[in-house]
Amino acid sequence: MMTGMNRRFKSIRTLFVCAFFLLLSNLQAAYVLIPMDDSQKNHLKAYGIAYWQLQKEVEVSWLLNYRGGSFLFPYAKAAENECTIRGVSFEILADAQVNAILQEIADPQVNMENIKLHKAPKIAVYSPKNKLPWDDAVTLVMTYAEIPYDIVYDEEIMSGALPLYDWLHLHHEDFTGQYGKFWAAYHNYAWYKEDVRVNEENTKKLGFSKVSQLKLAVTKKIRDFVAGGGYMFAMCSAPDSYDVALAADGVDICDVMFDGDPPDPNAQSKLNFSKCFAFENFKISENPYEYEISSIDVTETRPRNLNESNDLFTLFEFSAKWDWVPSMLCQDHETVIKGFMGQTTAFNKINVKSTAIIMGENKALGEAKYIHGEFGKGTWTFLGGHDPEDYQHLVGDPPTDLSLHPNSPGYRLILNNILFPAAKKEKRKT
């Protein structure tokens, strides 16, 4: 017969065993944290890991403002191996550690938020099929980060392909039909002549009489894509020329060397700024010899007195809990970012609409570098400059080797936008 002392001993032993297995279970139920602060060896490839997990239908938490905007997802040996192969720093955490992090983030006094990423966005890049003597920073970084994308151009857009995608990128493109205003310096170059030939051929094929008319039709298709819920991101000359094309709908702003006839002498007065996404009250450049599309850009239209050593812009700090969209787009391990030039280097703040959110600026110079806004059910984001790690990328320069810049804070802004369509903020339980 079991004595009362034996029964108590057996009961205590059972409790210890249960507690041990409960602790073991908590230790084994691990997560992978990809820190995005200065401890991260390769920030750019870290975004590729997050995208790779979404492709595998694994939910990823984007921890806004926690260690530079870290990523968190359930542990799997395959994920650990992938991080190791790609050279991405990671930490394996137990449930208790993750719960402590999430409690810290949930504190209403702390400027952090947990945003769930649910689905790998389907990505399109608007780019010509013919080779041009410059590179696209977005395709460079997506290739480096191992994020897949499709190339689309005028024919695909006019055939209605955009609704197949969640996110569209526009880069170094002239939507006004003026070939980037390269005529004065490069009209005798083979690449320029080939670009004109290809665009004129596409224009006739798609039923238009002028390249400017085709580009306007493409611009409107992109506008409708955004209005229907699409995400559009543009860099370099694309933001400038895109809004100019919208404002000049029905107005000939192209000189004879671009479309075969002179422009409307009253073009400036006929611009309709209400059609623009981001800009207003700008002056178009009516000089075909000027390498500039409008006064939106600061490169040639105002004295900057800057060089590579002192050209900087500052990211805004938004409320992660209330303004989570711009907060997400500004996630970085640095808040002061090196500037970089382009055909459109940055935007004159006097021409930025009050409805646009300025996310990065050089306040002293009145320059907006990084802006965002809504149109219909979708959003647009404009980033000035051509290549975050090549200060003055010239025609014919070789592409940037991103293996030399794995922690680029400027390139991180691009990758923030790529993951943005996957995000969904969940309502907190009360």
Secondary structure, 3 states (H helix, E strand, C coil): CCCHHHHHHHHHHHHHHHHHHHHHHHHHCCEEEECCCCCCCCHHHHHHHHHHHHHCCCCEEEEECCCCCEEEEECCHHHHHHHHHHCCCCEEECHHHHHHHHHHHHCCCCCCEEEEECCCCCEEEECCCCCCCCCCHHHHHHHHHCCCCEEECHHHHHCCCHHHCCEEEECCCCCCCCHHHCHHHHCCCHHHHHHHHHHHHHHHHCCCCCHHHHHHHHHHHHHHHHHCCCEEEEECHHHHHHHHHHHCCCCCCCCHHHHCCCCCCCHHHHCCHHHCCCECCCCECCCCCCCCCECCECCCCCCCCCCCCCCEEEECCCCCCCCHHHHHHCCCCCCEEECCCCCCCCEEHHHECCCCEEEEEEHHHCEEEEEEEEECCEEEEEECCCCCCCCCCCCCCCCCCHHHCCCCHHHHHHHHHHHHHHEECCCCCC
